Amino acid sequence: MKKSVLIGSTALVFLMSGAAAFADVTPEEVWENWKATATQGGTTITTQSEERDGDSLVITGVSMASSADPAAVSEGTIDEIVLTDLGDGTVEITQSESYSMVVTTPAMDGVEPPVAQTITVSVTAPGASTIVSGTVDAMSYDFTLPSLEASVVSAADAPDPVDVKVSAVNAVGSYLVEGTEPLTISGTFGADSMAVAIKGKDAAATTDVDMTAAIGAIETTFDAVILDQAKMEDVGAAIAEGFGFHFDTSYGATSFTLNVVEAGAPTAISGGLDSGSAKFGMDSTAFTYQTGSTGLNVTVSGADIPFPEVKLAIGESGFGLSMPTTPSDEPADFSFLAKIVDLSISDEIWGMLDPGAALPHDPASVIIDGKGTAKVTANIFAQDMMETGAPPGELLSFDLTQLLAKVAGAELTGTGAFTFDNTDLTTFSGMPAPTGKIDLKVTGANTLMDSLIAMGMMTQEDAMGARMMLSMFANPGAGADEFNSVLEFKDKGFFANGQRLQ
């Protein structure tokens, strides 16, 4: 990861924090620590004046510039910052109600003509206040933002201009900042609600996009260990040295709209969800990414859709991935989850797919949930690892906790567990030889095939081949139209219900 990735985010955090980065017991100590920390993050700060006015240190004409990568530059300004000694060992920090930042990034590869992109970030936060306490080595601060508005606007001559507006109501947070190298930050953030509006244009594709979203009840926790910017050139090496971060957020009821006009043809999408969550983290132990939502509903209409509108709903969805990051002689855990629960579509779509109502129109579900262990032999984020693409370790075990596929009256379920012999890469053509089994159960398969034949979506010959495969790998179960199967790897072979197939 290059330094240019961090330039805009470093300066934006500086702005959004409302001058509440570091603090001690006096305004001067707060300011000196702030400047030192900004320098560590690759930002240079200059001021027009720094003067005492009674209990307050008043700083005017604050300019910030980040240019760790010569091709990417960010510059920001704050007219005034006031640090006031409250007389109880704490310092209150306030700043100008509005401030801005200009970010210039190099031309993107593959984009013609190659033009550098310039955006302006403007922030308005009336009544923002931060109370800071602690010591030079461990500083704690609490901030309040009664209202926050931020806008991101492309330059007037941008080939594909984008206009983004974000607002929040009653945002509050608390942070603990410790040390300097490394720098450790942990804290929480919450807001009653947020709103997002995005407008964009793709001139080459004659496309206009207009999107809005309203998000409720946001709660976030985070922590990070930050190294000197010079050490962030190689993320893999930085992780091995202690760099890491974790971000965990949840939010309440959300609604959204998306209107797209492409070559004069409009498409409208609207919907909402009951709740959502996201988690992202990376350190010397593991990389973690998780998302989830409940109560999603979407409505789509447009000139290319043969119905007035199409609707779909998903009761619950989720994706999760966790895997070890750095080499170790000990087995490390990993996990994977993908699920879509209770997917339903509107009657208009069913009317086209199944006009005779031959199939049950019940909601469909898919769940794949697994975990296992692996021995990591290389840092997965090291630059040479990314360039070679070689396997970063050995798969030791895998447990299929849940397999579920349910659609149109048919259902497949399964669980299983396997171990892997990494000294045998020949028996299964380069794959570590597995030992273990998976238990499967299928219900409603024959009924589904009969319905598909009646609908003309499956031929008798295709159904016969499918039934032959089913009889080869499964045995009849206790119930009607039920089949059970045990697929097993053992003794360097593959077995189905005790019969060796390989």
VENCORZI-V19895 format. One line per field, one symbol per residue. ss: DSSP state (H for helix, E for strand, C for the rest). psi: psi as a letter, one per 40 degrees, with the letter a starting at -180 (. if undefined). burial: I if it has 9 or more other ideal C-beta (glycine too) atoms within 8 Angstrom, else O. A space follows every 50 residues. Layout:
# VENCORZI-V19895
ss = ???
psi = ???
burial = ???
This chain:
# VENCORZI-V19895
ss = CCCHHHHHHHHHHHHHCCCCCCCCCCHHHHHHHHHHHHHHCCEEEECCEE EEECCEEEEEEEEEEEEEECCEEEEEEEEEEEEEECCCCCEEEEECCEEE EEEEECCCCCCCCCCCEEEEEEEECCCCEEEEEECCCEEEEEEEEEEEEE EEEECCCCCCCEEEEEEEEEEEEEEEEECCCCEEEEEEEEEEEEEEEEEE EECCCCEEEEEEEEEEEEEEEEEEEECCHHHHCCHHHHHHHCCEEEEEEE ECCEEEEEEEEECCEEEEEEEEECEEEEEEEECCCEEEEEEEEEEEEEEE EECCCCCCCEEEEEEEEEEEEEEECCCCCCCEEEEEEEEEEEEEECHHHH HHHCCCCCCCCCCEEEEEEEEEEEEECCCCCCHHHHHHCCCCEEEEEEEE EEEEEEECCEEEEEEEEEEEECCCCCCECCECEEEEEEEEEEECHHHHHH HHHHHCCCCHHHHHHHHHHHHHHCEECCCCCEEEEEEEEECCEEEECCEE CC
psi = hidddeddddddddddefffdiiaeiddddddddddddddeehhhiidih ihgbeihhhifhhhhhfdhdehihhiihdhhhhhheefeihhhiiidiii hhhhiiiihehhihhihhihhhhhghehihhhiaidehhhihihgdihhi ihhiidehdgihhhhhiihfhiiiihhiadgihhhiaiiiidiiihhhhi hgddefhhhhiiihhighhhiiiihhiiddeedhddddddeeiiihhhii iahiiiihhhhhfehihhhiaiidiiiihhihaedihhhiiiiifhhhhh iidehfidihiiihdiiihihhiidiiieiiiiiihhhihhfhiiidddd dddgdefdihfiiiihhhhiiaiihheiheeiddddddeiheahhdihhg dhhhhhhfeihhiiiihiihheegeddffehhhihaihhihhiedddddd ddddeeehidddddddddddddeiihadihfhiiihhhhiffihihfehh e.
burial = OOIIOIIIOIIIOIIOIIIIIIIIOOIOIIIOIIIIIIIIIIIOIOIOOO OOOOOIIIIIOIIIIIIIIOOIIIIIIIOIIIIIIIOOOIIIIIIOOOII IIIIIOOOOOOOOOOOIIIIIIIIIOOIIIIIIOOOOOIIIIIIIOIIII IIIIIOOIOIIIIIIIIIIIIIIIIIIIOOOIIIIOIIIIIOIIIIIIII IIOOOOIOIIIIIIIIOIIIIIIIIIIOIOIIOIIIIIIIOIIIIIIIII IIIIIIIIIIIIOOIOIIIIIIIOIIIIIIIIIOOIIIIIIIIIIIIIII IIOOIOOOIIIIIIIIIIIIIIIIIIOOOOOIIIIIIIIIIIIIOIOIII OOOIOOOOIOOOOIIIIIIIIIIIIIOIIIIIOOIOOOOOOIIIIIIIII OIIIOIOIIIIIIIIIIIIIIIOIOOOOOOOIIIIIIIIIIIIIIOIIII IIIOIOOIOOOOIOOIIOOIOOIIOOIOOOOIIIIIIIIIOOIIIIIOOO OO
